[in-house]
Amino acid sequence: MDYREGMAILRAAQLHAPAIVRYAGAYHVFSRTRLISSGASVEAALNAGGFLPPAPSTALHFTAVDFSVMLGSDNQAIARTKTMARRIANALNEYVPGNRDF
């Protein structure tokens, strides 16, 4: 399992501001600045944090279609550029509502 797959699992788990950091020969999973778990590999770190196997996601994801930001088949916003539509969709997919203790 590589970094990209690990980040996709953390995003699907709706971890706030997830990060996988390699430091001192180990991989560490963070939420914002809080250490969640560590392991010798990305897979071991995710397993130690209870993220494996990944739970099936039933939530709809925001996508960018040309200048539109879509949630399923519903148009949520229209951006000035295609790049901005992609950025908005990515930001909305990263957002996790609720109390984050900061």
C-alpha positions in Angstrom: 0.0 0.0 0.0 1.4 3.4 -0.9 0.9 6.9 0.4 -1.9 7.8 -2.1 -4.0 4.8 -1.1 -3.5 5.5 2.6 -4.6 9.1 2.2 -7.7 7.9 0.3 -8.6 5.6 3.2 -8.1 8.4 5.8 -10.3 10.8 3.8 -13.0 8.1 3.4 -12.8 7.7 7.2 -13.5 11.5 7.5 -10.4 12.1 9.5 -9.9 15.9 9.9 -6.9 17.2 8.0 -5.2 13.7 7.7 -1.5 13.3 7.1 0.9 10.4 6.8 4.4 11.4 7.8 7.6 9.3 7.5 9.9 10.2 10.3 12.7 8.2 12.1 12.2 5.1 9.9 8.5 4.8 10.7 5.2 6.1 9.3 2.9 8.2 11.5 -0.8 9.0 11.0 -1.9 12.5 12.1 -5.2 14.3 12.4 -4.2 18.0 12.3 -1.3 17.9 14.8 -2.5 15.0 16.9 -0.7 11.6 16.5 -3.2 8.8 15.8 -1.0 5.8 15.2 2.5 4.7 14.0 3.9 1.7 12.1 6.8 0.4 10.1 4.9 0.9 6.9 1.9 2.9 5.7 -0.3 -0.2 6.0 1.0 -1.0 9.5 0.3 2.6 10.6 -3.3 2.5 9.2 -3.9 -0.9 10.8 -2.6 0.3 14.2 -5.1 3.2 14.0 -8.0 1.0 13.2 -8.5 2.3 9.6 -8.0 -1.2 8.0 -10.1 -2.7 6.5 -11.7 0.5 5.3 -15.4 0.9 6.0 -17.5 1.1 2.9 -18.5 4.7 2.1 -22.0 5.4 1.1 -21.6 9.2 1.1 -21.9 11.1 -2.1 -18.7 12.9 -3.2 -18.5 16.4 -4.8 -17.1 16.3 -8.3 -16.2 19.0 -10.8 -17.9 18.8 -14.3 -16.5 21.7 -16.4 -17.4 24.8 -14.4 -20.0 23.1 -12.2 -19.5 21.6 -8.7 -21.9 18.6 -8.5 -23.1 16.4 -5.6 -24.4 13.3 -7.4 -26.5 14.7 -10.2 -27.4 17.9 -8.3 -25.5 21.1 -9.3 -24.2 22.8 -6.1 -22.2 25.7 -7.6 -20.8 27.3 -10.7 -17.2 28.4 -10.7 -15.4 31.0 -12.9 -12.9 28.4 -14.1 -12.6 24.6 -14.3 -9.6 24.7 -12.0 -11.6 26.6 -9.4 -14.5 24.1 -9.7 -12.0 21.2 -9.0 -10.5 23.1 -6.0 -14.0 23.7 -4.6 -15.0 20.1 -5.0 -11.8 18.9 -3.4 -12.2 21.2 -0.5 -15.8 20.2 0.1 -14.8 16.5 0.0 -12.1 17.2 2.7 -14.5 19.2 5.0 -15.8 17.3 8.0 -18.4 19.2 10.0 -18.5 19.2 13.8 -16.5 20.1 16.9 -12.7 19.7 16.3 -11.5 20.8 19.7 -9.5 23.8 18.6 
